[in-house]
Amino acid sequence: MEKKKYSKRYCRYTEAKIEFIDYKDVDLLKHSLSERYKIMPRRLTGNTKKWQERVEKAIKRARHMALIPYIVDRKKVVENPFKLS
């Protein structure tokens, strides 16, 4: 079997020179979430360890404040769970 070649990953937050990840900025956090709103691992997002930990903390805070859902139903995957109408 042939190995797949992946493009080189880079840390989006280091490149943008972001100082702080705000948990209220849902658009910034969506980059690190899958379509079912699970936190994506570092090997897929390309984040450095420092920024991955900060992103995880911000996502968990946003979930606690009900800005991001904890679970999206497996049988009914919604494109954007914030707009259910």
N, C-alpha and C positions, 0 to 999 in steps of 0.2 A: 504494500500500500504506500502511496505517495503522501508525504507530509504536506499539509496545507501551509502556504506561506501567508503570514499575516503582515499587515502594514505596521510600521513602527508606531507604537503608542506614545503619546506625550501627555503630560499633566496639563489639563485645560486651565487649572487655577494658577499654576506657576507661570504659564505662558501669558496669561492675562494680567499677571501681577496683582492679583486680588489679595487684599489684606485680611479680610474677614468674610466668612460665609454666614449670611443672615438666614435664620430659619424661616423668616417671613417671605423670602424671595423664592417662591415655589418654582418659577421658571428656571432659575439657576440649578435647583435641586433635581429637576426632572431629567437632566442629563445622566444622573447616576441612578435612575430608577428604571426598572423594566416595564413592559406594557401592563404587567399585573401589579405594579408598584412595589416590587421587591427591590432591595438594595443590591446593585450590581457589584461584583467583585472587582478588585484592583486590576486583575489580569485582563479584564474586558474594557474597563474605562480608561486605564492607563494612568490613573492618579498615583502620585507618590504616597508613601505610607502616612506622612504627616497630613496631607490633604484628604486622604480617604477617611482617616479618623475624624477629622473636622466635619466632613460631609455626613458621615454616619451620625454624629452627634446632632447635627442640624436637622437631619431627616427625622430622627427620633423625637426631637423637640417639636417639629412641625406636626408629627403624628399625634403627639400628646395634646397639642393645641387644636387638633381636628382640621388642620390645613391640608393634610395628605391622608388618604384612607390607609388603614392597617391592612385590610384584606379586600381584594377584588374577586368576585365570584368566578370560579373556574369555568362554569358552564355558560356564563353570560359576561364575556369580556367586553368592557366598554372602552371606546376610544379615549374618551375624556370623562372620568367619573364625576367631575365637577359640574358638568352640563348634562343632566339626566333628562331634560325636557325634550 
